[in-house]
Amino acid sequence: MAFLRAINVGGHTVKMETLRELFSTLGFSNVETFIASGNVIFESKAAPERVLENKIAKLLESALGYGVGVFVRTDEELRAISVYKPFSDEILKAAQALNICFLHEPLSPGAVDTVMSFRTGIDEFHVQGREVYWMCRTRQSDSTFMNKPFERAIKSPATFRSAKTIARLTAKYPAG
């Protein structure tokens, strides 16, 4: 699965049919999109994720005229992400939102410290592998946390999806 950053935000509008067609031109099979926020499900011959990410990013930039962050996860990785418990059930039950941030590579210890510096009375973070879990205790609109300053601080591109979206994806497209 590919999670795309900068699709249908910031004045860019891309039809999901267009995304499916573009992914198909790369030789991927069973291409589908899931909600109009840049979630693309596809099958590909085995290739390292970074190779797929770069291949997709180059095609999208060429076709759309702007750069798109691409973050690929296998079905098995997504399943593990969906069941991972970064916070206690009690904390999650009281929270208004849980979001998962996808990165290309695990963060350095210094970058993990930077992520933790974003903690507030509203926002809590947890880093696990190539994902950052952001739990918001209140409405996200009450939070001062924003993606662009986050990316600048960790010196890495990132894209966020709600835990609910990840759960829906894993239910619809089970691993294996």
C-alpha positions as CSV (number, residue, x, y, z in Angstrom):
1,M,0.0,0.0,0.0
2,A,1.1,3.5,-0.7
3,F,0.3,6.5,1.4
4,L,0.7,9.7,-0.5
5,R,1.4,13.2,0.9
6,A,0.0,16.3,-0.8
7,I,-2.9,14.6,-2.6
8,N,-6.1,16.6,-2.6
9,V,-4.8,19.3,-0.2
10,G,-3.3,22.7,-0.7
11,G,-5.1,23.5,-3.9
12,H,-4.1,20.2,-5.6
13,T,-6.9,18.0,-6.7
14,V,-6.3,14.5,-8.2
15,K,-9.1,12.2,-9.2
16,M,-8.7,8.7,-7.7
17,E,-9.3,7.3,-11.2
18,T,-6.2,9.2,-12.3
19,L,-4.1,7.8,-9.5
20,R,-5.3,4.2,-10.3
21,E,-4.3,4.7,-14.0
22,L,-0.9,6.1,-13.1
23,F,-0.1,3.2,-10.7
24,S,-1.2,0.8,-13.4
25,T,1.2,2.3,-15.9
26,L,4.0,1.2,-13.5
27,G,3.0,-2.4,-14.0
28,F,1.2,-2.8,-10.6
29,S,-1.9,-5.0,-10.5
30,N,-5.1,-4.9,-8.6
31,V,-4.8,-1.1,-8.1
32,E,-7.4,0.5,-5.9
33,T,-7.8,3.7,-4.0
34,F,-9.3,4.0,-0.6
35,I,-11.0,7.3,0.3
36,A,-9.8,10.4,-1.6
37,S,-6.8,11.1,0.5
38,G,-4.0,9.3,-1.3
39,N,-4.2,5.7,-0.1
40,V,-3.4,3.4,-3.0
41,I,-3.6,-0.3,-2.7
42,F,-1.6,-2.3,-5.3
43,E,0.2,-5.5,-5.9
44,S,3.8,-5.5,-7.2
45,K,6.6,-8.0,-7.8
46,A,8.9,-8.0,-4.8
47,A,11.0,-4.9,-4.7
48,P,12.5,-2.9,-1.8
49,E,10.0,-0.4,-0.5
50,R,12.4,2.5,-1.1
51,V,12.7,1.5,-4.8
52,L,8.9,1.4,-5.1
53,E,8.6,4.8,-3.3
54,N,11.1,6.4,-5.6
55,K,9.6,4.9,-8.7
56,I,6.0,6.1,-7.8
57,A,7.2,9.5,-6.7
58,K,9.0,10.2,-10.0
59,L,6.0,9.2,-12.0
60,L,3.6,11.3,-9.9
61,E,5.8,14.4,-10.1
62,S,6.1,14.0,-13.8
63,A,2.4,13.4,-14.3
64,L,1.0,15.9,-11.8
65,G,3.7,18.6,-12.0
66,Y,4.6,18.7,-8.3
67,G,6.3,16.5,-5.8
68,V,4.3,13.9,-3.8
69,G,5.7,12.1,-0.8
70,V,5.2,8.4,-1.1
71,F,5.3,6.0,1.8
72,V,5.0,2.2,1.0
73,R,4.0,-0.4,3.6
74,T,3.3,-4.1,3.0
75,D,0.1,-5.7,4.1
76,E,1.9,-7.3,7.0
77,E,3.5,-4.1,8.1
78,L,0.2,-2.3,8.0
79,R,-1.5,-5.1,10.1
80,A,1.3,-4.7,12.7
81,I,0.8,-1.0,12.8
82,S,-3.0,-1.4,13.2
83,V,-2.7,-3.6,16.3
84,Y,0.3,-1.9,17.9
85,K,-0.7,-0.2,21.2
86,P,1.5,2.9,21.7
87,F,-0.7,4.1,24.6
88,S,-2.8,2.4,27.3
89,D,-6.4,1.6,26.5
90,E,-7.5,4.0,29.2
91,I,-5.6,6.9,27.6
92,L,-6.8,6.1,24.1
93,K,-10.4,5.8,25.3
94,A,-10.3,9.4,26.6
95,A,-8.4,10.7,23.6
96,Q,-10.2,12.4,20.7
97,A,-7.8,11.2,18.0
98,L,-4.9,8.8,17.2
99,N,-2.9,9.4,14.1
100,I,-0.1,7.4,12.6
101,C,2.8,9.2,10.9
102,F,4.6,7.3,8.1
103,L,8.3,8.0,7.6
104,H,10.8,6.6,5.1
105,E,13.3,5.5,7.7
106,P,13.4,5.1,11.5
107,L,14.4,8.3,13.3
108,S,17.8,8.9,14.8
109,P,17.9,9.2,18.6
110,G,18.2,13.0,18.3
111,A,15.1,13.1,16.0
112,V,13.2,11.0,18.5
113,D,14.0,13.6,21.1
114,T,12.8,16.3,18.8
115,V,9.5,14.4,18.3
116,M,9.1,14.2,22.1
117,S,9.7,18.0,22.3
118,F,6.3,18.4,20.6
119,R,4.5,17.0,23.6
120,T,2.0,19.3,25.2
121,G,-1.0,18.9,27.6
122,I,-3.0,18.0,24.5
123,D,-0.6,16.1,22.4
124,E,1.4,12.9,23.1
125,F,3.8,11.1,20.8
126,H,5.3,7.6,20.5
127,V,7.9,6.5,18.0
128,Q,8.1,2.9,16.8
129,G,10.2,2.0,13.8
130,R,9.2,4.0,10.8
131,E,6.0,5.3,12.4
132,V,5.2,8.1,14.9
133,Y,2.0,7.8,16.8
134,W,0.3,11.1,17.7
135,M,-2.5,11.0,20.2
136,C,-4.5,14.2,20.7
137,R,-6.5,14.4,23.9
138,T,-8.9,17.1,22.6
139,R,-10.1,18.1,19.1
140,Q,-7.2,18.3,16.7
141,S,-8.2,21.9,15.9
142,D,-7.2,22.7,19.5
143,S,-3.7,21.4,19.0
144,T,-0.8,23.6,17.9
145,F,0.9,20.6,16.3
146,M,1.3,20.9,12.5
147,N,2.9,18.6,9.9
148,K,5.1,21.2,8.1
149,P,7.0,22.4,11.3
150,F,7.2,18.7,12.4
151,E,8.8,17.7,9.1
152,R,11.3,20.6,9.3
153,A,12.2,19.7,12.9
154,I,12.8,16.0,12.2
155,K,14.4,16.8,8.8
156,S,12.3,14.1,7.1
157,P,9.1,14.0,5.0
158,A,6.1,12.5,6.6
159,T,2.4,11.8,6.1
160,F,-0.3,11.2,8.7
161,R,-3.4,8.9,8.6
162,S,-5.9,8.4,11.3
163,A,-5.8,5.1,13.2
164,K,-9.5,4.6,12.1
165,T,-8.4,4.8,8.5
166,I,-5.6,2.2,9.1
167,A,-8.1,-0.1,10.8
168,R,-10.5,0.2,7.9
169,L,-7.8,-0.5,5.4
170,T,-6.6,-3.6,7.3
171,A,-10.1,-4.8,7.6
172,K,-10.8,-4.4,3.9
173,Y,-7.4,-5.7,2.7
174,P,-6.3,-8.3,5.2
175,A,-2.6,-9.5,5.0
176,G,-1.9,-12.6,3.1
